[in-house]
Amino acid sequence: MKVMPNLIPGDPMDKENQLETITIEDLCHHTGLRPSIAVRIVQLGILEPINETTPQIFHLQSILKIQKILRIKRDLKIGFSSMSLVLSLLERIEELEEHLRFAKTR
């Protein structure tokens, strides 16, 4: 796996500004995703590259997101076109659960 350091704006010596990245080829290799499907997921906006100037480079965390997408697709039998909505709803549920946990600790 080609993991490349990528600096985001800020102090280049700041470790928090370093992100690990992965190429689309390695992303496919580690998730079992076919390259054509990976391209489709990017086209649908479900997965976004680090920036527009490097459309084939993704955050290393994208491996986990792809695995989650594939589980949802398999378990719920939904298409990729509906995936953004499902992911948004899951994120919202996680946020609400976090707020609830915080409220209970007060």
Backbone as a chain_set.jsonl record, in Angstrom:
{"seq": "MKVMPNLIPGDPMDKENQLETITIEDLCHHTGLRPSIAVRIVQLGILEPINETTPQIFHLQSILKIQKILRIKRDLKIGFSSMSLVLSLLERIEELEEHLRFAKTR", "coords": {"N": [[0.844, -1.169, 0.0], [0.579, 2.155, -0.881], [1.179, 4.647, 1.124], [1.008, 7.983, 1.554], [2.466, 10.894, 2.889], [0.666, 13.879, 3.355], [0.443, 17.273, 3.355], [-1.666, 19.589, 4.878], [-2.923, 22.986, 4.66], [-1.206, 25.169, 6.865], [1.067, 25.02, 9.645], [3.775, 23.301, 8.488], [5.33, 21.654, 10.043], [3.737, 20.785, 12.021], [2.391, 17.991, 13.419], [-0.3, 17.36, 13.515], [-1.267, 18.383, 11.178], [-0.588, 16.641, 9.237], [-1.72, 14.306, 6.94], [-2.652, 11.011, 6.108], [-2.602, 9.41, 3.021], [-4.118, 7.637, 0.238], [-3.919, 5.924, -2.846], [-6.323, 5.603, -5.536], [-6.141, 3.135, -6.739], [-4.91, 1.526, -4.771], [-6.837, 1.775, -2.829], [-8.946, 0.384, -4.006], [-7.754, -2.126, -4.115], [-7.476, -2.797, -1.372], [-10.084, -2.867, -0.501], [-11.474, -4.486, -2.155], [-12.972, -3.449, -4.128], [-14.091, -2.851, -7.407], [-12.35, -0.972, -9.89], [-14.004, 0.513, -11.676], [-16.357, 0.756, -10.218], [-15.436, 2.213, -8.057], [-14.856, 4.632, -9.311], [-17.447, 5.345, -10.043], [-18.618, 5.72, -7.508], [-17.203, 7.947, -6.678], [-18.02, 9.771, -8.655], [-20.699, 10.034, -7.969], [-20.45, 11.452, -5.676], [-20.252, 10.262, -3.239], [-17.891, 9.434, -2.167], [-15.109, 11.429, -1.709], [-12.247, 12.805, -3.302], [-9.078, 14.015, -1.974], [-8.587, 16.608, -2.93], [-9.527, 18.654, -5.777], [-7.403, 18.821, -7.524], [-5.993, 16.525, -7.258], [-7.441, 14.013, -8.157], [-7.298, 11.265, -7.835], [-6.421, 10.593, -5.35], [-6.97, 9.808, -1.986], [-8.164, 10.197, 1.418], [-6.762, 8.116, 3.916], [-8.636, 7.057, 5.619], [-10.709, 6.537, 3.967], [-10.808, 3.898, 3.282], [-12.18, 2.65, 5.378], [-14.639, 3.907, 5.055], [-15.449, 2.984, 2.522], [-15.672, 0.257, 3.098], [-17.808, 0.354, 4.872], [-19.8, 1.364, 3.176], [-20.013, -0.762, 1.365], [-20.954, -2.777, 3.084], [-23.459, -1.702, 3.827], [-24.688, -1.616, 1.331], [-24.794, -4.347, 0.729], [-26.244, -5.425, 2.959], [-28.639, -3.913, 3.091], [-29.447, -3.962, 0.54], [-29.414, -1.827, -1.356], [-28.925, 0.587, -3.959], [-26.04, 2.379, -5.235], [-26.795, 4.946, -5.857], [-28.59, 5.721, -3.91], [-27.056, 5.808, -1.698], [-25.785, 8.127, -0.599], [-27.838, 9.446, 0.76], [-28.488, 7.519, 2.727], [-26.048, 7.379, 4.133], [-25.91, 10.01, 5.093], [-28.124, 10.055, 6.801], [-27.304, 8.128, 8.67], [-25.059, 9.43, 9.748], [-26.341, 11.579, 10.956], [-27.859, 10.254, 12.892], [-25.768, 9.263, 14.48], [-24.734, 11.708, 15.429], [-26.93, 12.639, 16.94], [-27.086, 10.607, 18.853], [-24.679, 11.057, 20.151], [-25.142, 13.606, 21.244], [-27.176, 12.914, 22.985], [-25.828, 11.146, 24.751], [-24.075, 13.007, 25.866], [-25.888, 14.742, 27.104], [-26.928, 13.057, 29.061], [-24.792, 12.8, 30.787], [-24.648, 15.122, 32.144]], "CA": [[0.0, 0.0, 0.0], [1.319, 3.404, -0.937], [0.649, 5.66, 2.03], [1.822, 9.156, 1.307], [2.139, 12.028, 3.742], [0.116, 15.013, 2.632], [0.311, 18.381, 4.296], [-2.737, 20.537, 4.641], [-2.44, 24.32, 5.021], [-0.851, 25.372, 8.273], [2.467, 24.79, 9.948], [4.146, 22.003, 7.947], [5.977, 20.833, 11.055], [2.693, 20.364, 12.947], [1.989, 16.607, 13.13], [-1.747, 17.303, 13.319], [-1.565, 18.796, 9.818], [-0.214, 15.594, 8.313], [-2.767, 13.336, 6.659], [-2.175, 9.881, 5.322], [-3.429, 9.286, 1.83], [-4.052, 6.376, -0.483], [-4.34, 6.065, -4.24], [-7.564, 4.897, -5.843], [-5.786, 1.739, -7.031], [-4.712, 0.845, -3.494], [-8.141, 1.755, -2.178], [-9.657, -0.747, -4.617], [-7.076, -3.354, -3.705], [-7.723, -3.09, 0.043], [-11.512, -3.016, -0.22], [-12.065, -5.427, -3.099], [-13.833, -2.677, -5.014], [-13.628, -2.741, -8.797], [-12.049, 0.431, -10.219], [-15.154, 1.188, -12.292], [-17.296, 1.074, -9.135], [-14.816, 3.303, -7.297], [-15.078, 5.848, -10.098], [-18.881, 5.656, -9.929], [-18.838, 6.237, -6.155], [-16.658, 9.312, -6.68], [-18.9, 10.578, -9.498], [-21.933, 10.283, -7.224], [-20.14, 12.304, -4.537], [-20.286, 9.472, -2.011], [-16.512, 9.471, -1.699], [-14.458, 12.571, -2.331], [-10.779, 12.846, -3.218], [-8.563, 15.049, -1.082], [-8.935, 17.875, -3.58], [-9.792, 18.512, -7.208], [-6.158, 18.725, -8.301], [-5.515, 15.146, -7.143], [-8.692, 13.248, -8.106], [-7.053, 9.845, -7.594], [-5.824, 10.466, -4.024], [-8.007, 9.861, -0.962], [-7.735, 10.018, 2.8], [-6.623, 6.712, 4.289], [-9.897, 6.678, 6.249], [-11.652, 6.152, 2.914], [-10.922, 2.434, 3.305], [-13.275, 2.345, 6.302], [-15.894, 4.378, 4.467], [-15.814, 2.046, 1.453], [-16.138, -0.978, 3.744], [-19.139, 0.653, 5.395], [-20.684, 1.471, 2.007], [-20.25, -2.105, 0.828], [-21.823, -3.484, 4.04], [-24.81, -1.151, 3.695], [-25.21, -2.079, 0.032], [-25.083, -5.78, 0.848], [-27.253, -5.711, 3.972], [-29.918, -3.25, 2.794], [-29.724, -4.179, -0.88], [-29.716, -0.561, -2.021], [-27.955, 0.989, -4.971], [-25.126, 3.462, -4.878], [-27.464, 6.239, -6.019], [-29.275, 6.031, -2.643], [-26.092, 5.691, -0.617], [-25.531, 9.418, 0.059], [-28.929, 9.676, 1.7], [-28.327, 6.583, 3.841], [-24.884, 7.808, 4.92], [-26.284, 11.245, 5.783], [-29.011, 9.69, 7.906], [-26.491, 7.456, 9.69], [-24.264, 10.469, 10.417], [-27.254, 12.337, 11.815], [-28.157, 9.394, 14.033], [-24.578, 9.266, 15.341], [-24.68, 13.013, 16.092], [-27.986, 12.676, 17.948], [-26.687, 9.712, 19.938], [-23.612, 11.752, 20.881], [-25.802, 14.642, 22.044], [-27.913, 12.227, 24.052], [-24.834, 10.708, 25.732], [-23.584, 14.203, 26.548], [-26.971, 15.234, 27.965], [-27.071, 12.136, 30.189], [-23.668, 12.966, 31.71], [-24.778, 16.427, 32.837]], "C": [[0.887, 1.228, 0.0], [0.629, 4.414, -0.037], [1.577, 6.841, 1.928], [1.462, 10.247, 2.291], [1.64, 13.173, 2.878], [-0.094, 16.129, 3.639], [-0.864, 19.255, 3.898], [-2.247, 21.9, 5.078], [-2.234, 24.467, 6.524], [0.631, 25.141, 8.437], [2.869, 23.402, 9.462], [4.821, 21.088, 8.958], [4.964, 20.291, 12.067], [2.187, 18.979, 12.549], [0.489, 16.487, 12.885], [-2.134, 17.687, 11.896], [-1.182, 17.735, 8.791], [-1.363, 14.595, 8.178], [-2.15, 12.185, 5.89], [-3.148, 9.679, 4.181], [-3.204, 7.946, 1.151], [-4.521, 6.623, -1.917], [-5.625, 5.281, -4.468], [-7.293, 3.424, -6.143], [-5.617, 0.938, -5.744], [-6.01, 0.763, -2.705], [-8.966, 0.574, -2.698], [-9.06, -2.073, -4.157], [-7.459, -3.754, -2.28], [-9.19, -3.298, 0.38], [-12.188, -4.04, -1.123], [-12.996, -4.757, -4.092], [-13.251, -2.662, -6.419], [-13.38, -1.27, -9.115], [-13.235, 1.179, -10.835], [-16.193, 1.583, -11.245], [-16.739, 2.22, -8.291], [-15.03, 4.636, -8.009], [-16.533, 6.289, -9.978], [-19.197, 6.268, -8.562], [-18.328, 7.673, -6.041], [-17.569, 10.229, -7.492], [-20.195, 10.94, -8.784], [-21.716, 11.169, -6.002], [-20.182, 11.584, -3.201], [-18.912, 9.471, -1.352], [-15.811, 10.596, -2.447], [-12.95, 12.478, -2.212], [-10.346, 13.994, -2.314], [-8.834, 16.439, -1.641], [-9.07, 17.647, -5.082], [-8.52, 18.35, -8.036], [-5.55, 17.321, -8.237], [-6.724, 14.205, -7.046], [-8.518, 11.758, -7.819], [-6.453, 9.575, -6.218], [-6.901, 10.72, -2.968], [-7.393, 9.771, 0.425], [-7.69, 8.521, 3.098], [-7.909, 6.187, 4.936], [-10.95, 6.253, 5.223], [-11.817, 4.639, 2.845], [-12.093, 2.044, 4.196], [-14.618, 2.771, 5.729], [-16.365, 3.436, 3.364], [-16.334, 0.746, 2.061], [-17.548, -0.797, 4.289], [-20.161, 0.71, 4.257], [-21.019, 0.085, 1.463], [-21.129, -2.936, 1.762], [-23.268, -3.014, 3.918], [-25.455, -1.645, 2.404], [-25.627, -3.544, 0.117], [-26.26, -6.04, 1.789], [-28.624, -5.13, 3.638], [-30.347, -3.413, 1.345], [-30.183, -2.897, -1.578], [-28.613, -0.237, -3.015], [-27.083, 2.139, -4.495], [-25.802, 4.826, -4.989], [-28.202, 6.664, -4.751], [-28.308, 6.131, -1.47], [-25.834, 7.013, 0.112], [-26.593, 9.715, 1.097], [-28.774, 8.787, 2.934], [-27.164, 7.005, 4.732], [-25.183, 9.082, 5.703], [-27.172, 10.948, 6.983], [-28.242, 8.997, 9.028], [-25.628, 8.454, 10.462], [-25.13, 11.253, 11.391], [-27.621, 11.538, 13.062], [-26.985, 9.38, 15.01], [-24.461, 10.579, 16.102], [-25.712, 13.09, 17.217], [-27.661, 11.779, 19.131], [-25.601, 10.351, 20.79], [-24.203, 12.841, 21.779], [-26.546, 14.023, 23.224], [-26.963, 11.737, 25.147], [-24.321, 11.894, 26.552], [-24.633, 14.722, 27.533], [-27.133, 14.353, 29.197], [-25.962, 12.302, 31.212], [-23.73, 14.275, 32.47], [-25.359, 16.27, 34.186]], "O": [[1.83, 1.329, 0.785], [-0.402, 4.974, -0.408], [2.777, 6.731, 2.18], [0.28, 10.51, 2.514], [2.152, 13.397, 1.782], [-0.746, 15.932, 4.664], [-1.029, 19.611, 2.731], [-1.253, 21.988, 5.799], [-3.003, 23.946, 7.332], [1.367, 25.076, 7.452], [2.353, 22.409, 9.976], [4.879, 19.875, 8.755], [5.301, 19.431, 12.88], [1.62, 18.81, 11.47], [0.05, 15.615, 12.135], [-3.231, 17.349, 11.45], [-1.428, 17.913, 7.598], [-1.903, 14.108, 9.171], [-1.222, 12.381, 5.105], [-4.363, 9.765, 4.356], [-2.249, 7.225, 1.441], [-5.413, 7.436, -2.158], [-5.971, 4.399, -3.681], [-8.119, 2.564, -5.838], [-6.112, -0.183, -5.63], [-6.25, -0.213, -1.993], [-9.601, -0.141, -1.923], [-9.784, -3.02, -3.849], [-7.737, -4.924, -2.018], [-9.511, -3.846, 1.435], [-13.335, -4.419, -0.889], [-13.727, -5.431, -4.817], [-12.047, -2.48, -6.594], [-14.127, -0.408, -8.654], [-13.443, 2.356, -10.54], [-16.837, 2.624, -11.369], [-17.489, 3.097, -7.86], [-15.348, 5.643, -7.377], [-16.814, 7.478, -9.829], [-19.96, 7.23, -8.475], [-18.95, 8.51, -5.386], [-17.86, 11.346, -7.064], [-20.728, 12.033, -8.975], [-22.679, 11.592, -5.362], [-20.152, 12.22, -2.147], [-18.797, 9.505, -0.127], [-15.911, 10.7, -3.67], [-12.424, 12.118, -1.158], [-11.158, 14.84, -1.938], [-9.259, 17.338, -0.915], [-8.759, 16.568, -5.586], [-8.564, 17.799, -9.136], [-4.7, 16.968, -9.055], [-7.001, 13.662, -5.977], [-9.504, 11.061, -7.581], [-6.021, 8.456, -5.942], [-7.641, 11.701, -3.036], [-6.255, 9.33, 0.59], [-8.502, 7.756, 2.577], [-8.23, 5.005, 4.811], [-11.972, 5.671, 5.588], [-12.854, 4.149, 2.397], [-12.91, 1.205, 3.818], [-15.619, 2.075, 5.898], [-17.553, 3.123, 3.282], [-17.329, 0.196, 1.59], [-18.383, -1.694, 4.177], [-21.258, 0.163, 4.372], [-22.172, -0.201, 1.14], [-21.96, -3.715, 1.295], [-24.192, -3.827, 3.906], [-26.621, -2.042, 2.39], [-26.691, -3.924, -0.37], [-27.172, -6.793, 1.448], [-29.649, -5.77, 3.871], [-31.462, -3.052, 0.968], [-31.19, -2.877, -2.287], [-27.496, -0.743, -2.905], [-27.363, 2.78, -3.482], [-25.419, 5.763, -4.288], [-28.417, 7.858, -4.541], [-28.708, 6.501, -0.366], [-25.678, 7.012, 1.333], [-26.283, 10.183, 2.192], [-28.915, 9.26, 4.062], [-27.286, 6.99, 5.957], [-24.758, 9.22, 6.85], [-26.99, 11.523, 8.056], [-28.499, 9.25, 10.205], [-25.481, 8.343, 11.679], [-24.711, 11.554, 12.508], [-27.684, 12.088, 14.162], [-27.181, 9.474, 16.222], [-24.128, 10.579, 17.287], [-25.405, 13.552, 18.317], [-27.924, 12.138, 20.279], [-25.6, 10.204, 22.012], [-23.809, 12.979, 22.936], [-26.535, 14.565, 24.33], [-27.253, 11.89, 26.334], [-24.155, 11.799, 27.768], [-24.305, 15.095, 28.659], [-27.447, 14.859, 30.275], [-26.155, 11.983, 32.385], [-22.917, 14.501, 33.367], [-25.537, 17.257, 34.901]]}, "num_chains": 1, "name": "protein.A"}
